[in-house]
């Protein structure tokens, strides 16, 4: 590499004060003697100046909104997934509790029987009769029987809410906040359920988005359907734990649903 | 990480989407500028900017442990742009918003005609356009180095972290990139207009 080429290679670092001491001395001495490199030095100074002062770029008008819309969609998805995970975890936990209580109940019954037998030798059985042959349940053994039937009526309440707003994303985001399973329909209406306890908060949120109004309210009294589940429990074989538990779960879900409003939101101006 | 960035990230992690919007407001121009300088194309720059902020939103929990959000954004914007250019290489799908030849001629004609002395800002705009056009002729590696160092003003150490190269490699790379830029300007006959 010729001296001039070497100088040209390093001259921009020299201009911004980033060259090594040896290079700096070499460049300073060279450009006082070499006109071509002196000119090169001046050109590079101008280029660096223009680069440092290049016009700022304006961002496109809709870019910010596009980014935030995407982020909100992802946020809703993440909340949905999180809730699903929590519901699964809760379901597993409840399932484990049911199994544990059932086993404890069986153990307690066994212990009681053995204690009874110990006190009353007439009841003592041979070792072959012992429970590892299969514990025979009797009426009253099922832990589910401790489940209390609700005394009041089971009423499902449906609300229709009209809202004057075109911001469907925000309305849907508000619904998903309370119900991860909220559904945004093709006609932009939204179906979801919300705890009656949270309803006032939800309405406040809606009022930030647009003018909301309850335009329809209807009730479905499901008390008979609910009571029929308990009739079914009474008539089911008490040894069929799965059937009993599934009926109890059904009754429990019906009770829980009575604590919710089922809502259809209809955004106007669509 | 700056205290305000740290606080904003914590707020987002607690579910406050508005705090994320503040982060976007703060850095969107910076990210967009890098992408625009690399692509010379508004649409591609907007796509990359969106990609960077979505990645940020999805990785906030990990990023909250990093020392510098700004540096992270530079790195992701740089890598996303370079990856995209490499992905398209050979497909001939890179397009520039500016008609380079047309803009050169119009500028040269303006100067040659020596019409009423142009306003200073108009002249600056023309100079910026000349530089941007020359930049778009550089290879992506040299272009990115000049954007990070000379336009965005990052230190050599920061660039070394972002590009994952040694300090010496970064310095010599930037020197060579500037030399190439000067050669392009000379070849286009535009050095005299700076």
Interface residues (C-beta under 8 A of the other chain):
Chain A: X8 X9 X10 X12 X13 X18 X40 X43 X44 X46 X47 X48 X50 X51 X52 X53 X54 X55 X56 X57 X59 X60 X63 X64 X66 X67 X68 X70 X71 X72 X74 X75
Chain B: X17 X20 X21 X24 X25 X28 X29 X32 X33 X36 X37 X42 X46 X49 X50 X53 X54 X57 X58 X124 X125 X127 X128 X130 X131 X132 X146 X150 X151 X153 X156 X171 X174 X175 X176 X178 X179 X181 X182 X185 X191 X194
